[in-house]
Amino acid sequence: MIVTVTLNPAVDEECLVPEFRPGKWFRAGQVNRSPGGKGINVSYMLSQVDYPSVAMGFLAGFNGEYIRDALRRLHITTNFIHVPGETRSNVYIVDEVGHIETGVAESGPYIPEEALGRFLSNYERMLVRARFVMIGGSLPPGVPQDIYRDLVERAKSKGIPTLLDAAGPPLLAAIEAGPTFARVDHRFMAWVAGISLTTLDNLIEVVSRVHDYGVEWAVASYRNYGAVFFSPEGIFLAEYERKGLASLFASDDALVAGFMIAREEKMSAEDTIRFSTACAWENSLRVEKGFRGRSELDQLATQVQVEKLD
């Protein structure tokens, strides 16, 4: 069983606005509303290619009910703790003409200590049956900054692989626990490591540092059309065609979903890199997040350019 953890879910509202400019009033040409948050996005994408998962975290209010019902309609098992307040909304504006993307995120509801304790009890029960655990996204108020480290350590103590996609202090603390997979956040790691991640050499240095913590797979985005992977078989650069990209929204989550599928299917390291990158590529070809189907992913994987860097 695959378990995804999203402690701060959101209702994602993606708006297509031609020639968006601050300070003006616009009518959206298209609006896509969906349950969101990194773990939820991964569960959503896994369901599109018939991989079941269990989504965990916290939900609140009307938005929380919407997320729970939407996931159930997608046949995704849910195990959320309900708390007072309102689950946040994220607004993502895609300028179809200027190809500029703008996002606004809310902070989320406060999580009481009692609710956090109930979540941790549920998490321990889910680990009994879990094969993989994916943990990601921001933290809502009330949740300690080292919670991801705790979740990684609990899973590792039972021999369960963990995948981490976070930012800020939660990312740094959890990396020290040595998850199986970690996606490096550019802005925060540049600040912590004192390295600008604008060059390929610097990206290689940062993923190498993350790998030194015992992280088997360390991944960082490369420009807008690829990624650097520190894998058990060396460091690789994966790239795809830039033409035709519609939106980068949730492409990092697509890469994580692809990695989990590749692990489930026991692909080689290079095939894992190709398939994970193909999933990010497929997601970026449309404004709607997710995949059209497995055949499209397999076809794109054959077109991903992979280069060994060490």
PAPAKE-539912 format. One line per 3 residues: number of its first residue (from 1); their letters; for each residue z, y, x of C-alpha. Coordinates in nm, 3 decimals, always signed. Example, Ala and Ser with C-alpha at 12.3 -4.5 7.8 and 13.67 -1.06 7.14 Angstrom:
BEGIN
1 = as = +0.780 -0.450 +1.230  +0.714 -0.106 +1.367
END
This chain:
BEGIN
1 = miv = +0.000 +0.000 +0.000  -0.090 +0.349 +0.122  +0.175 +0.617 +0.058
4 = tvt = +0.098 +0.989 +0.073  +0.377 +1.247 +0.090  +0.321 +1.603 -0.037
7 = lnp = +0.651 +1.790 -0.053  +0.486 +2.114 -0.167  +0.196 +2.027 -0.400
10 = avd = -0.026 +2.290 -0.556  -0.280 +2.346 -0.826  -0.592 +2.441 -0.631
13 = eec = -0.823 +2.693 -0.793  -1.148 +2.728 -0.601  -1.365 +3.023 -0.707
16 = lvp = -1.726 +3.083 -0.611  -1.787 +3.457 -0.588  -2.120 +3.597 -0.463
19 = efr = -2.073 +3.875 -0.205  -1.694 +3.889 -0.234  -1.535 +4.210 -0.102
22 = pgk = -1.168 +4.315 -0.110  -1.079 +4.595 -0.351  -1.339 +4.510 -0.617
25 = wfr = -1.346 +4.317 -0.942  -1.560 +4.002 -0.957  -1.657 +3.738 -1.207
28 = agq = -1.654 +3.389 -1.056  -1.977 +3.198 -1.083  -1.787 +2.868 -1.080
31 = vnr = -1.421 +2.767 -1.080  -1.295 +2.424 -0.975  -0.936 +2.338 -1.067
34 = spg = -0.771 +2.031 -0.918  -0.438 +1.886 -0.804  -0.383 +1.976 -0.439
37 = gkg = -0.170 +1.967 -0.130  -0.263 +1.765 +0.177  -0.123 +1.427 +0.076
40 = inv = -0.250 +1.464 -0.281  -0.596 +1.556 -0.152  -0.596 +1.242 +0.062
43 = sym = -0.493 +1.026 -0.236  -0.763 +1.194 -0.445  -1.032 +1.123 -0.187
46 = lsq = -0.918 +0.766 -0.131  -0.948 +0.705 -0.505  -1.310 +0.820 -0.494
49 = vdy = -1.397 +0.522 -0.273  -1.168 +0.276 -0.455  -0.869 +0.281 -0.219
52 = psv = -0.544 +0.289 -0.420  -0.244 +0.489 -0.304  +0.094 +0.615 -0.420
55 = amg = +0.150 +0.993 -0.416  +0.505 +1.120 -0.359  +0.679 +1.457 -0.339
58 = fla = +0.817 +1.721 -0.576  +0.672 +1.865 -0.896  +0.793 +2.144 -1.123
61 = gfn = +0.702 +2.309 -1.451  +0.367 +2.325 -1.626  +0.165 +2.298 -1.304
64 = gey = +0.362 +1.992 -1.206  +0.281 +1.822 -1.537  -0.085 +1.905 -1.487
67 = ird = -0.085 +1.748 -1.139  +0.092 +1.434 -1.254  -0.141 +1.385 -1.552
70 = alr = -0.453 +1.458 -1.344  -0.353 +1.201 -1.082  -0.279 +0.939 -1.344
73 = rlh = -0.621 +0.993 -1.501  -0.762 +0.917 -1.156  -0.555 +0.595 -1.153
76 = itt = -0.338 +0.722 -0.867  +0.019 +0.595 -0.887  +0.275 +0.878 -0.880
79 = nfi = +0.638 +0.882 -0.764  +0.743 +1.248 -0.779  +1.085 +1.406 -0.816
82 = hvp = +1.084 +1.679 -1.081  +1.274 +1.998 -0.999  +1.336 +2.331 -1.178
85 = get = +1.087 +2.613 -1.141  +0.709 +2.596 -1.112  +0.477 +2.412 -0.875
88 = rsn = +0.272 +2.667 -0.684  -0.093 +2.761 -0.725  -0.338 +2.819 -0.441
91 = vyi = -0.645 +3.036 -0.492  -0.945 +2.978 -0.265  -1.241 +3.216 -0.282
94 = vde = -1.578 +3.106 -0.146  -1.835 +3.379 -0.084  -2.165 +3.201 -0.141
97 = vgh = -2.367 +3.477 +0.022  -2.155 +3.583 +0.319  -2.025 +3.229 +0.378
100 = iet = -1.669 +3.363 +0.418  -1.373 +3.177 +0.270  -1.044 +3.342 +0.168
103 = gva = -0.726 +3.167 +0.056  -0.400 +3.281 -0.102  -0.107 +3.036 -0.119
106 = esg = +0.225 +3.061 -0.301  +0.549 +2.936 -0.144  +0.653 +2.677 -0.405
109 = pyi = +0.976 +2.606 -0.596  +1.320 +2.575 -0.437  +1.422 +2.212 -0.375
112 = pee = +1.794 +2.145 -0.442  +1.983 +1.917 -0.200  +2.038 +1.662 -0.476
115 = alg = +1.662 +1.639 -0.544  +1.591 +1.595 -0.172  +1.841 +1.308 -0.163
118 = rfl = +1.666 +1.138 -0.456  +1.331 +1.177 -0.285  +1.462 +1.017 +0.036
121 = sny = +1.601 +0.724 -0.163  +1.262 +0.675 -0.330  +1.089 +0.705 +0.007
124 = erm = +1.304 +0.427 +0.153  +1.213 +0.203 -0.140  +0.843 +0.277 -0.100
127 = lvr = +0.856 +0.189 +0.271  +0.939 -0.170 +0.179  +0.581 -0.213 +0.055
130 = arf = +0.392 +0.051 +0.254  +0.116 -0.027 +0.507  +0.048 +0.336 +0.599
133 = vmi = +0.229 +0.662 +0.533  +0.045 +0.995 +0.537  +0.266 +1.307 +0.551
136 = ggs = +0.127 +1.658 +0.526  +0.125 +2.016 +0.413  +0.374 +2.301 +0.401
139 = lpp = +0.741 +2.276 +0.307  +0.890 +2.431 -0.008  +1.208 +2.642 +0.014
142 = gvp = +1.525 +2.438 +0.053  +1.371 +2.158 +0.259  +1.486 +2.139 +0.624
145 = qdi = +1.225 +2.216 +0.890  +1.274 +1.878 +1.060  +1.213 +1.670 +0.745
148 = yrd = +0.880 +1.536 +0.871  +1.047 +1.408 +1.186  +1.297 +1.222 +0.967
151 = lve = +1.019 +1.072 +0.753  +0.821 +0.961 +1.059  +1.128 +0.803 +1.218
154 = rak = +1.220 +0.615 +0.900  +0.868 +0.471 +0.874  +0.848 +0.387 +1.245
157 = skg = +1.179 +0.199 +1.228  +1.006 -0.039 +0.985  +0.689 -0.066 +1.195
160 = ipt = +0.477 +0.139 +0.955  +0.200 +0.362 +1.101  +0.238 +0.730 +1.017
163 = lld = -0.025 +1.004 +0.986  +0.082 +1.367 +1.015  -0.104 +1.682 +0.915
166 = aag = +0.121 +1.987 +0.916  +0.181 +2.321 +1.087  +0.460 +2.531 +1.235
169 = ppl = +0.806 +2.400 +1.326  +0.771 +2.092 +1.098  +0.466 +1.985 +1.301
172 = laa = +0.634 +2.035 +1.638  +0.950 +1.847 +1.537  +0.754 +1.556 +1.392
175 = iea = +0.523 +1.527 +1.694  +0.831 +1.464 +1.908  +0.898 +1.157 +1.690
178 = gpt = +0.561 +1.011 +1.795  +0.360 +0.952 +1.476  +0.057 +0.725 +1.500
181 = far = -0.183 +1.011 +1.419  -0.139 +1.388 +1.431  -0.386 +1.661 +1.346
184 = vdh = -0.318 +1.966 +1.562  -0.289 +2.303 +1.388  -0.486 +2.556 +1.594
187 = rfm = -0.288 +2.875 +1.543  +0.056 +2.727 +1.588  -0.025 +2.505 +1.884
190 = awv = -0.200 +2.796 +2.056  +0.121 +2.995 +2.019  +0.352 +2.711 +2.130
193 = agi = +0.139 +2.593 +2.420  +0.032 +2.942 +2.521  -0.330 +2.829 +2.512
196 = slt = -0.620 +2.977 +2.320  -0.798 +2.694 +2.142  -1.137 +2.862 +2.154
199 = tld = -1.278 +2.644 +2.431  -1.337 +2.272 +2.451  -1.134 +2.239 +2.772
202 = nli = -0.832 +2.399 +2.607  -0.862 +2.173 +2.305  -0.864 +1.873 +2.535
205 = evv = -0.550 +2.000 +2.710  -0.361 +2.045 +2.383  -0.452 +1.706 +2.231
208 = srv = -0.356 +1.551 +2.566  -0.013 +1.716 +2.545  +0.033 +1.584 +2.192
211 = hdy = -0.072 +1.237 +2.305  +0.194 +1.251 +2.578  +0.462 +1.251 +2.306
214 = gve = +0.354 +0.900 +2.215  +0.101 +1.001 +1.949  -0.168 +0.731 +1.954
217 = wav = -0.435 +0.952 +1.794  -0.431 +1.332 +1.840  -0.705 +1.530 +1.666
220 = asy = -0.805 +1.898 +1.670  -1.091 +2.066 +1.485  -1.379 +2.187 +1.702
223 = rny = -1.549 +2.499 +1.568  -1.654 +2.435 +1.207  -1.855 +2.121 +1.258
226 = gav = -1.661 +1.865 +1.458  -1.338 +1.750 +1.614  -1.183 +1.640 +1.943
229 = ffs = -1.010 +1.302 +1.929  -0.761 +1.167 +2.182  -0.783 +0.797 +2.100
232 = peg = -0.648 +0.477 +2.260  -0.991 +0.443 +2.425  -1.015 +0.795 +2.564
235 = ifl = -1.108 +1.148 +2.457  -1.412 +1.199 +2.236  -1.599 +1.493 +2.087
238 = aey = -1.756 +1.432 +1.747  -2.002 +1.681 +1.596  -2.226 +1.704 +1.292
241 = erk = -2.513 +1.917 +1.165  -2.417 +2.275 +1.077  -2.698 +2.333 +0.827
244 = gla = -2.614 +2.292 +0.461  -2.237 +2.336 +0.484  -2.101 +2.477 +0.157
247 = slf = -1.723 +2.496 +0.207  -1.466 +2.382 +0.462  -1.193 +2.362 +0.197
250 = asd = -1.003 +2.031 +0.235  -1.235 +1.902 +0.510  -0.935 +1.831 +0.734
253 = dal = -0.785 +1.623 +0.452  -1.116 +1.438 +0.421  -1.101 +1.353 +0.791
256 = vag = -0.750 +1.210 +0.747  -0.861 +1.007 +0.445  -1.152 +0.873 +0.648
259 = fmi = -0.922 +0.778 +0.931  -0.704 +0.577 +0.693  -1.005 +0.396 +0.552
262 = are = -1.127 +0.316 +0.903  -0.783 +0.178 +0.995  -0.776 -0.031 +0.679
265 = ekm = -1.116 -0.177 +0.768  -1.018 -0.231 +1.133  -1.306 -0.027 +1.274
268 = sae = -1.340 +0.023 +1.648  -1.218 +0.350 +1.798  -1.568 +0.498 +1.817
271 = dti = -1.656 +0.385 +1.463  -1.326 +0.530 +1.342  -1.421 +0.864 +1.494
274 = rfs = -1.769 +0.852 +1.342  -1.646 +0.760 +0.996  -1.357 +1.010 +0.993
277 = tac = -1.591 +1.289 +1.099  -1.849 +1.181 +0.842  -1.584 +1.218 +0.571
280 = awe = -1.513 +1.577 +0.680  -1.888 +1.643 +0.686  -1.945 +1.497 +0.339
283 = nsl = -1.663 +1.709 +0.196  -1.807 +2.027 +0.349  -2.153 +1.975 +0.196
286 = rve = -2.026 +2.066 -0.153  -1.784 +2.321 -0.291  -1.595 +2.052 -0.484
289 = kgf = -1.354 +1.868 -0.258  -1.406 +1.501 -0.199  -1.686 +1.246 -0.166
292 = rgr = -1.990 +1.154 -0.373  -1.951 +0.788 -0.278  -1.917 +0.532 -0.002
295 = sel = -2.290 +0.499 +0.061  -2.314 +0.870 +0.146  -2.025 +0.838 +0.391
298 = dql = -2.178 +0.539 +0.566  -2.513 +0.717 +0.596  -2.358 +1.032 +0.743
301 = atq = -2.154 +0.826 +0.990  -2.476 +0.709 +1.156  -2.571 +1.075 +1.214
304 = vqv = -2.245 +1.193 +1.372  -2.287 +1.272 +1.741  -2.007 +1.125 +1.952
307 = ekl = -1.957 +1.201 +2.323  -1.689 +1.052 +2.550  -1.530 +1.329 +2.751
310 = d = -1.317 +1.141 +3.005
END
